[in-house]
Amino acid sequence: MAQDEAIQIDFDLSEDDFVRACHYLTEGSGHIRARRLGTRVAVVVGLILFAILFAADPMLDDETDLVLLWRPALLLAIIPAFLFWHTRYWAGLPRRAARKSLARGYGRDAIGRWSFKIDPGGIRYAAPFGEARYVWRSISRLDVNDEFALFYLSEVNAVPVPKGAFADEAEFRHFAETAARYREAAPAFEPKCPKCGYDLTGARTGGCPECGWRREEG
């Protein structure tokens, strides 16, 4: 394998591909996982506290204790049922949301013919909505699963390359491993002017305000 090998793959991104990619994107989001866990913990703690307080109610008399104590027991039995339902609900939520978005026209411009290329410098793609190129240091994460190679541009935005676009498993793995190697070899991002070394953090001019260097100069 050549050290500077470039790999290009052309594929059709279907609506089903889009929906499944949205599912993986949501599952891979730390924000979404934290929100899901927080909801579960809050509900479970609330049910347990309610059951404890109800069972310790001093107003209960001997005649009603046996009957009323079934209620907190029932609440505690509801907890695993809730967790099961909540897991199933969240598992299907990203797909339902993606299908609803497509039905409303959002994301539909991603459906169609794609051309995707990786090389030592970064990734380049031509999609139905336009073309773009990103250097490896701007790819925050590369996630490879059983269905996609996801090139994350941010926590909630990724470019999906379907496994089905490749001839076989070996070709897909070769593509993913090459992409991972190029990303790991990319230099760390340093927002400094290549001409004078001025810190360009937050600069929006496309150049250096200190020495006048412009980005198109290289």
N, C-alpha and C positions, 0 to 999 in steps of 0.2 A: 504494500500500500504506500503510495507516494505521500510524503510528509505534507505537501501543499495540495492534496487532493481536493477537488471541488465536486460536490454531489448535487445534482439537480433532479427533482422529481416533479412530475406533472400529474395532477389528479383533479377529480370532480368532487367538491365538497357538497354532500347531499344535506337535506333537511335533517335526516336522522343523524348524520355525522355531527351537525351543528348542535342538536339537542344533547347527544351523548358527551360532546366536548364541554358543553355548559355544565353538565353534571360533574365531570371530573374537575372542572375549574372551581366550582363551588365547594366540592369536597376538599380541595387542596388549599382553600383559603383559611388561614389561621383566624381571621376575624369571624368567619361564619362558624367555625368549630367552637370558638370561645362563646359566641352567642348561644349556640345550641346547648352547650354544657351549662351555661348560666341559667337557661330556662329550666332545664331538668332539675338542677340543684334547688332552685327556688321553689318549684312545685313540690318536690319530694319533701323538703324541709317544712314547707307549709302544712302538708298533709300529716306529717309526723307530729308537729307541734299541736295541731288541732286535735289529733287523736289522744295525745297525752293530756291536754287540758280538759278534754271532754271526759276522759276516764277518771280524772282527779276531781271532778266537780263535786263539791261538798253537799250540794243540794240533792244528790241521788240518795234514795232510801233503800233499805234492804230489799223491799219488794220489787223495785224496778232495776236494781243493779244488774241482775243476770241478763235482763232483756237489753238494757241500754249499753252494756259493755260489748255487745255484739257490734255496735256501730263503729267504735274505733277500730275493732278488729276488721270490719269490712273496709274501712278507709285504708288500713295498712295493706289489705289484699289488693286494693285498687292501684297501689304504687307500681308493682311490676307490670300490670296491665297498661298503665299510662306510659311507662318507659317503652314497652313494646310498640304501642301505637305511635308514640313520638318518634321513635327510630324509623318506623315505616313511613310516617308522614314526611320527615325531613329527607329520607332517601329518595322519595319521588318528587319533592318540591322543585328542585332545579330543572328537572325535565318538564314538569308542568308549566313552570314559568317561561322556559325557553319556547315551548310550543305556543304559549299565549303571545309571546313577543313576536314570533313569526307570523301568527295570525293577524297581528296588528300592523305588520310591515317592518317592525324593528329587527335588524339583523339579517333581513332577507338579502341585502346587498352582498353578504358574505357567501351566499349559495351560488355555486357555479364552478367554473374552471379556475384552478390555481396553478401557479408555477412557483416552486419553492427551491431555493438554492442555499447551500452552506459552503463556506470556504474558510480559510484561516482568518480572514478579516471580519467575518460576521455572517449574518443571514440576509437574504434578499428574497422578496416575494412579489409576485404580480397576482392580484386578486380582482374579482369583479368590481370592487369599490376603489381600486387604485394600486399603486406600487409603493414599496418602501424598502429601505435598507437599514439594518441596525448592526452596530459593531458588537462584538461579544460582551464587552464590559457593560453594555446596556441591557443584556439579558439577565434578569435578576435570578432566574431559576430555570432549570431544564428538568421536566418531569416526564419520565417514560413509564407507561403502564401497558396493559394488555391490548389497548386499542389505539393509543395516540402517543406521539411525542409532542409535548406541550412546551413551547418557548415563551416563558413568562416575561412580559414587558413591565408588569407591575403586579401587585398582590391580586388584582381582580381582572387582569387582562392578559390573555395569552394567544399565541398563534398556534393552531392545531394542525398537525400533520398526521393523517390517519394511517394506521398500520396497513389497512387494506389497499393503500396506494402502491405498496411494494409487492414484488413477485412472490416473496416468501418470508418466513421468519428471519432467516439469516441475513437477508438484504436489509430488513428493517433494523435488526440489531446492529449491523455494520454502520448504518446511517446514524443511529442514536449514539453509538460509541464514538464515532468520529466527531459528532457535534459536541459531545461531552469533553472530548480531548481538546478540541479547539477552544472551547470556553474556558477550560482550566488553564490553558497556555496563554490566554489573553492577558495583557498587562492590566494591572489595577488602575481604576479610573482616578486620574488626578486632574482636577479642573484648573489647570495652569496654562498660561500662554506659552506656546512652544518657542516663542521668540525672546520674550523678556522674563518669563517665569511668574508673571503677575497672577494672583489668585482670581480665577474667573467664576467662583461660586456665586450663583445668582445672576450672572451676566445674561442679558437678553438681547444684546446687540449683534450677536453672531461674530464677534471679534473681541479685541482687547482694547479697553478704554485707556490703557496706560501708554502703549506704544503704537497703536493704530493697526496692528495685525488683523487681517480679515480671515475668517474660517476658510474661504475658498482658496486662499493662498497655499493651504496644506497644513 
